[in-house]
Amino acid sequence: MTDAIDPVVHGGLILAGILLSAWIVRSLRDQSQRRGREWQRQTERGRPVEGPEPPPAHGPVTERDRADLAEMMAARGYDAALAWQLVRAERTIRAAGLMVTYAGSGRGDGRGSDRPSAAGRTARPLAADPRTELERLRAAAADRLVIFDSETTGLGNRAEILEYALVGPDGTMLAHSVVRPTTRIQAGALAIHGITRAEANKHDRITEHADRLVGLMRERVVVAYNAEFDRRLLEQTFERYALTLPVLDWVCAMRAYQAFAGHHRAVTLEEALEVEGLDITATHRAVADAEATRQLVRHLRKVSI
């Protein structure tokens, strides 16, 4: 009897081990995916999420969705073909109610303190009202606009710019490069933009790019999607190398779009592009995201609310 039972017990233990291993692998994969999504939200909003994971942005269309959709379409004159995109975007906006837009110091990137950085002292404060940002974006002369986007080593006060792109209003690439940082690239940032230390080490430090970059941004209106984040990272990167950054005139395309769409919360660049039907993809690399922001800015400047 013992000889007959042992193989069964042994097989059961093997099966249990396989199932346990599969569960561990799946849990690790899900954790990695959640970390990547969290980092994406942090990058767009400039601050980590407070509270539990937001509810799914997709799902059955409710009567509330239909009512909101009808109101939005009536107010904005959208074609009915965009209905589902609008429903998805509006559900995402509601789900993002736990988000808090970055409003001052970072929370640290795991290497530095949480004290406020000196960033922000070399730029005019952004308007408190998103409608003012939209007005400033529309009032600026087209030939004065430049679109800036960056990828970074992290989010905190020790993080640095890892890649930058500066695009003219006509789509001309004015400047672009990966740069070699002094701080390590955080795992969450790497999961989003994919720029490795090995790739970064092939390039110069920001000191080799600073003069040209400043020359292209000085006396211009610098537009970025979530300008507070890009501005802060540019300033603290310059500070790290004791470089001088002149006062720059920043406009936040994210806040301008918030006013344009009539939302209470900011949305991601991807959501804005999808809702407005702009056929371009934001890829979390500086060149692609700068061009995506440029096309959104162009849309905001020519379309009336």
N, C-alpha and C positions, 0 to 999 in steps of 0.2 A: 504493500500500500504506500509506504514511504517513497519507494522508487517511482511509483506512478504519480505521486503528488509533486515531487521536487521539480520535474520539468515544467509543470504548470506554474508553480510559484516562480521559477526562474524566468519563464516567458513573461509572466505578469510584471516582474520587476524590470525586465528589459523594456516592455511596452510603457511602463510608468516613466522610466528614464527618458525614453524618446519623447513622450508627451511633455514632460517637464522641460526638456531642452528646447522643444518647439515653442513652449510658452515663454521661456526666457528670451529667446531670439526675437519673438514677436514683440514682447514688452520693450526690449531695447530699441527695436526699430520704431515702435510707436513713440517712445520717449524722444528719440532723435528727431522724428518728424514734428512733434510738438515743439521741441526746442527751436527748430528752424522756423516754424510759423510764428512763435513768440518773438524771435529776433526780428523777423520781417515787420511785425507790428511795432516793435520798439523803434526800428529804424525809421518807419514812416511817422510815428507819433512822437518820437524823441524821448519816450519814457516807458519803463516796464509796465505791464498790465497789473492792475490791482484786482485782487479777488480771483474767483474761479474762472475756468476757461469759458469764453463767451459761447452762447448757444449757436448751433449751426446757422450759417447764412442762407442755406438752401433748404427747401422743403415744400410742402403743399401750400398753395396760394390760399390765403384766408380772405374773409370779407374785408378785414382791415387793409390787407394788401391791395385788394381791388379798389377800395375807396381812395387810398393814398395814390394809387396809380392813376386813377381818373383825375384826381386833383392836380397831380404833377403834369400829366399830359395836357390838361386844359391850360395850365399856367405857362407851360413852356412850348406848346405847340408841337409835341413829338408825334412822329408817325407811329401807328399802332404796332408796327413791326418791332419796335423797341420795347414793347410792353414787358416781356419777361426779363430783359436786362434791367429795366427800372425796378421791377419787383425784387430781383436778386440784390441790387444795390441798396434799396431801401431796407431790406431785411438785414443786410450787412451793417448798415448804419445803426439800426436799432440794437443789433448784437454788440456793437462797439460802445455801448453806453458806459461800460466800465473803464473806457480809455480816458486818459488825462493828457492833454497836449503839453509838451515840454514847456516849462515856464521859467526856467532859471538854471540852477546847477544840476549837474548830472548825478547819477547814483553811484558812479564808480564803475570800473571795468574789472574789478577783482584785483587791481594792483595799486590803486591809489586811494586817498581819502575821499569822503563825500562832501568835502567843503566846496562852496561855489568857486568856480574858476574865475580868472580875470577876463574871460571871453565876454564880448559884448561892449567893451569900452571903446572900441575903434569903429563903431558903426552907429548910425541913427537907429533908435529903438523902433521896432516894428509897430504898426498901428494896433491898438487894442481891438478895434472893430474890424472884422474881416472885410466889411464893405469898403472901408477906406483903402485896404490893400487892392481891392478890385478897381477902385477909382484911380489909384496911382498907377496900376498896371496899364490901364486903358489910356491914361493921360500922357504917359511917357512917349517921347518920340521914338519911332521904330528903330532908327539908326543908333539910338543910345542904349538899346537893350542888349544884354549878353546873358546867356543861359548857363548856369553853373551847376554841375553835379559832381558828387564825390562818393567814393567807397572808402571805408575806414577800417582801422584795426579793432575798433570797439565803439562803445557809446560813452564811456566815462570821461573824467577830467584828464586822464593820462592817454587817452586814445589819440591817434594821429590819422591824417589823411593818407590813404594808401594808393588811391587813384583819383585823378581829377579829369574833367573835361569842361571846356569852355566853348560854347557854340554861339555864333552870330545869329541875328534875327532871320537871315536868309538861309540858315542851315550850314553856313561855312564853319568848318572845324578850326577854331582859332588856336586852341592848345589842348593837348591831351598827353598824359603819361601815367604809368605806374611809377610810384616813388618808393624808395627804401626807407622804412621807418626805424625808429630806435626801440619801440615797444613791440611786444609780441602780438601776433594776430590772434584775436580771440576766436575760440572754436565756433561760436555762434555766428560771427561775422564771416568766417571762412565758409560756413555752410550756405551762406546767402550769395556771396559774390565769387567764391572759388579762387581767390587770389592767394597763392601759397607763399610762404617765406622764400622758397627757392626762386619763384618767379620775381618777387619783389627785390631780391638781392641782385638781380641782373641790372637794376636801374639805379639812377643817382638819387641822392637825398633831395628833399624839397629845396635845399639851399641853391641847387643848380637851376631851379625853375622859378624861384621867387621873383626875380626882377622882371622877367617877361610876363609872368602871370599878373603881377601888380600893374604893370604897364597896360595890360589889356583890360583890366577891371577898373582902373582909376577913371574918374569922371564919367562912368557909365552907370546905368541902372542894372544891378546884378539880380537876376531872377533865379530862384531855386525852389524846388518843391520841398517844403518844410525848411524854409530859409534859416530859422533859428538853429537848426541842427548843423547845416552846412556852414553857416557863419561861425558858429562856436568852434567847430572842428578846424576850420581854416585858421582862426585866431589862435587857438591853443597849439596848433602845429607850428605856426610862426613863432609863438612865444617859446616853445621848446628849443628852437634854434637861435633865439635872440634876434629874430628878423623883425624888421619894421613893417607893419601893415597899416597903410593909410586909412582914413575914414572912408568907408564904402557905403554906397546907397543901395540897400537890399530891399527887394520886394518878395513876399512869399506867395508863390503860385498856389500852394495848398490852401492858404487862408482865402486867397482871391476866389478859388474855385468853391470853397465853402459858401461864400457869399453869393456867388453866381448860381449855385444849385439850391440855395435856400436851406442848407442843412445846419443843424445845431452843432454837429461834430465834424471834424475833418475826416476825410476819407483817403485811402491810399491812391497813389498815382494810377495803379492798375484799374481800380474801380472807376476813377474819373474818366479814364480813356474808354473803358467799356461802355459806361453810361452815355457818353457823348458820341459814341459810334466812330471813334478815331481808329483807323486801321494801322495801329503801330503797337508794338509790345515793349513794355518796360522789363528789362532783363536783370536788373541789379548789377549792371556794369555802367560805368560813368558815361561812356559815349552814347549807348542806347537810351539811357534814362534822360540824358540832357536833350537828345533829339525828341524823345517823347514829351518832355516838358515844353520844349519849343513849340511843338504842334498844338499842345493844349493851350499854351499862352496865345498863340495865333488865333485859336478858336475863341478864347475868352475875349479877345480884343475886337473881334468882328461880329460876334453874336450878341444881340441885346437880350437883357433879362425879360 
